[in-house]
Amino acid sequence: MHSYIPPRLQSILWSCSINNLRLDADKTYIIHQVLAYGDLKDLKWLFTVYPQSTIEQIFTSVPYKDYRRSRYYFVKDFILGTRQPTLSESAYVKNIPRNT
């Protein structure tokens, strides 16, 4: 398990210095940012740091309205295999109004 955030992720975790982020305390931010903006190497890193159950729990229970539609479905259906009908696309996809 990695205990640090690689410098290459600074461009994905742009709102904070990676030196100030903590893997446990900031896991919601880290998980969503890497899922929404990371490449395959970044996703691989994410799954070595957090168990899939934690990633899926964060994704499904703490919506983060910063995904593009295609990326949302890629993460939801392919990466996590989450086919929960209760997930609302409008809570995740940034160009959809929340009240649809």
Contact map, one row per residue, 1 for C-alpha under 8 A:
1110000000000000000000000000000000000000000000011000000000000000000000000000000000000000000000000000
1111100000000000000000000000000000000000000000011000000000000000000000000000000000000000000000000000
1111100000000000000000100000000000000000000000001000000000000000000000000000000000000000000000000000
0111110000000000000000100000000000000000000000000000000000000000000000000000000000000000000000000000
0111111010000000010000100000000000000000000000000000000000000000000000000000000000000000000000000000
0001111111000000000000000000000000000000000000000000000000000000000000000000000000000000000000000000
0000111111000000010000000000000000000000000000000000000000000000000000000000000000000000000000000000
0000011111100000000000000000000000000000000000000000000000000000000000000000000000000000000000000000
0000111111111000010000000000000000000000010000000000000000000000000000000000000000000000000000000000
0000011111111100110000000000000000000000000000000000000000000000000000000000000000000000000000000000
0000000111111100000000000000000000000000000000000000000000000000000000000000000000000000000000000000
0000000011111100000000000000000011001100000000000000000000000000000000000000000000000000000000000000
0000000011111111110000000000010011000000000000000000000000000000000000000000000000000000000000000000
0000000001111111100000000000000000000000000000000000000000000000000000000000000000000000000000000000
0000000000001111100000000000000000000000000000000000000000000000000000000000000000000000000000000000
0000000000001111110110000000000000000000000000000000000000000000000000000000000000000000000000000000
0000000001001111111110000000000000000000000000000000000000000000000000000000000000000000000000000000
0000101011001001111110000000000000000000000000000000000000000000000000000000000000000000000000000000
0000000000000000111110000000000000000000000000000000000000000000000000000000000000000000000000000000
0000000000000001111111000000000000000000000000000000000000000000000000000000000000000000000000000000
0000000000000001111111101100000000000000000000000000000000000000000000000000000000000000000000000000
0000000000000000000111111110000000000000000000000000000000000000000000000000000000000000000000000000
0011100000000000000011111110010000000000000000000000000000000000000000000000000000000000000000000000
0000000000000000000001111110000000000000000000000000000000000000000000000000000000000000000000000000
0000000000000000000011111110000000000000000000000000000000000000000000000000000000000000000000000000
0000000000000000000011111111110000000000000000000000000000000000000000000000000000000000000000000000
0000000000000000000001111111111000000000000000000000000000000000000000000000000000000000000000000000
0000000000000000000000000111111100000000000000000000000001000100000000000000000000000000000000000000
0000000000000000000000000111111110000000000000000000000000000000000000000000000000000000000000000000
0000000000001000000000100111111111000000000000000000000000000000000000000000000000000000000000000000
0000000000000000000000000011111111100000000001000000001001100000000000000000000000000000000000000000
0000000000000000000000000001111111110000000000000000000000100001000000000000000000000000000000000000
0000000000011000000000000000111111111100000000000000000000000000000000000000000000000000000000000000
0000000000011000000000000000011111111110011001000000000000000000000000000000000000000000000000000000
0000000000000000000000000000001111111100001000000000000000000000000000000010000000000000000000000000
0000000000000000000000000000000111111100000000000000000000000000011100110010000000000000000000000000
0000000000010000000000000000000011111110000000000000000000000000000000000000000000000000000000000000
0000000000010000000000000000000011111111111000000000000000000000000000000000000000000000000000000000
0000000000000000000000000000000001001111111000000000000000000000000000000000000000000000000000000000
0000000000000000000000000000000000000111111100000000000000000000000000000000000000000000000000000000
0000000000000000000000000000000000000111111110000000000000000000000000000000000000000000000000000000
0000000010000000000000000000000001000111111111000000000000000000000000000000000000000000000000000000
0000000000000000000000000000000001100111111111100000000000000000000000000000000000000000000000000000
0000000000000000000000000000000000000001111111110000000000000000000000000000000000000000000000000000
0000000000000000000000000000000000000000111111111000000000000000000000000000000000000000000000000000
0000000000000000000000000000001001000000011111111100000000000000000000000000000000000000000000000000
0000000000000000000000000000000000000000001111111111001000000000000000000000000000000000000000000000
1100000000000000000000000000000000000000000111111110000000000000000000000000000000000000000000000000
1110000000000000000000000000000000000000000011111110000000000000000000000000000000000000000000000000
0000000000000000000000000000000000000000000001111111011000000000000000000000000000000000000000000000
0000000000000000000000000000000000000000000000111111111000000000000000000000000000000000000000000000
0000000000000000000000000000000000000000000000100111111100000000000000000000000100000000000000000000
0000000000000000000000000000000000000000000000000011111110000000000000000000000000000000000000000000
0000000000000000000000000000000000000000000000000111111111000000000000000000000000000000000000000000
0000000000000000000000000000001000000000000000100111111111100000000000000000000000000000000000000000
0000000000000000000000000000000000000000000000000001111111110000000000000000000101000000000000000000
0000000000000000000000000000000000000000000000000000111111111100000000000000000000000000000000000000
0000000000000000000000000001001000000000000000000000011111111110000000000000000000000000000000000000
0000000000000000000000000000001100000000000000000000001111111111000000000000000000000000000000000000
0000000000000000000000000000000000000000000000000000000111111110000000000000000000000010000000000000
0000000000000000000000000000000000000000000000000000000011111110000000000000000000000000000000000000
0000000000000000000000000001000000000000000000000000000011111111000000000000000000000000000000000000
0000000000000000000000000000000000000000000000000000000001111111100000000000000000000000001100000000
0000000000000000000000000000000100000000000000000000000000100111111000000000000000000000001100000000
0000000000000000000000000000000000000000000000000000000000000011111000000000000000000000011111000000
0000000000000000000000000000000000010000000000000000000000000001111100000000000000000000000111000000
0000000000000000000000000000000000010000000000000000000000000001111110110000000000000000000111000000
0000000000000000000000000000000000010000000000000000000000000000011111110000000000000000000011100000
0000000000000000000000000000000000000000000000000000000000000000001111111000000000000000100011000000
0000000000000000000000000000000000000000000000000000000000000000000111111100000000000000000000000000
0000000000000000000000000000000000010000000000000000000000000000001111111110000000000000000000000000
0000000000000000000000000000000000010000000000000000000000000000001111111111000000000000100110000000
0000000000000000000000000000000000000000000000000000000000000000000011111111110000000000000000000000
0000000000000000000000000000000000000000000000000000000000000000000001111111111000000000000000000000
0000000000000000000000000000000000110000000000000000000000000000000000111111111110000000000000000000
0000000000000000000000000000000000000000000000000000000000000000000000011111111111100000000000000000
0000000000000000000000000000000000000000000000000000000000000000000000001111111111100000000000000000
0000000000000000000000000000000000000000000000000000000000000000000000001111111111000000000000000000
0000000000000000000000000000000000000000000000000000000000000000000000000111111110000000000000000000
0000000000000000000000000000000000000000000000000001000100000000000000000011111111000000000000000000
0000000000000000000000000000000000000000000000000000000000000000000000000011111111100000000000000000
0000000000000000000000000000000000000000000000000000000100000000000000000001110111110000000000000000
0000000000000000000000000000000000000000000000000000000000000000000000000001100011111000000000000000
0000000000000000000000000000000000000000000000000000000000000000000000000000000001111110000000000000
0000000000000000000000000000000000000000000000000000000000000000000000000000000000111111000000000000
0000000000000000000000000000000000000000000000000000000000000000000000000000000000011111000000000000
0000000000000000000000000000000000000000000000000000000000010000000000000000000000011111101000000000
0000000000000000000000000000000000000000000000000000000000000000000000000000000000001111111100000000
0000000000000000000000000000000000000000000000000000000000000000000010010000000000000011111110000000
0000000000000000000000000000000000000000000000000000000000000000100000000000000000000001111111011111
0000000000000000000000000000000000000000000000000000000000000011100000000000000000000011111110000100
0000000000000000000000000000000000000000000000000000000000000011111000010000000000000001111111000000
0000000000000000000000000000000000000000000000000000000000000000111110010000000000000000111111110000
0000000000000000000000000000000000000000000000000000000000000000111110000000000000000000010111111000
0000000000000000000000000000000000000000000000000000000000000000000100000000000000000000000011111000
0000000000000000000000000000000000000000000000000000000000000000000000000000000000000000010011111101
0000000000000000000000000000000000000000000000000000000000000000000000000000000000000000010001111111
0000000000000000000000000000000000000000000000000000000000000000000000000000000000000000011000011111
0000000000000000000000000000000000000000000000000000000000000000000000000000000000000000010000001111
0000000000000000000000000000000000000000000000000000000000000000000000000000000000000000010000011111
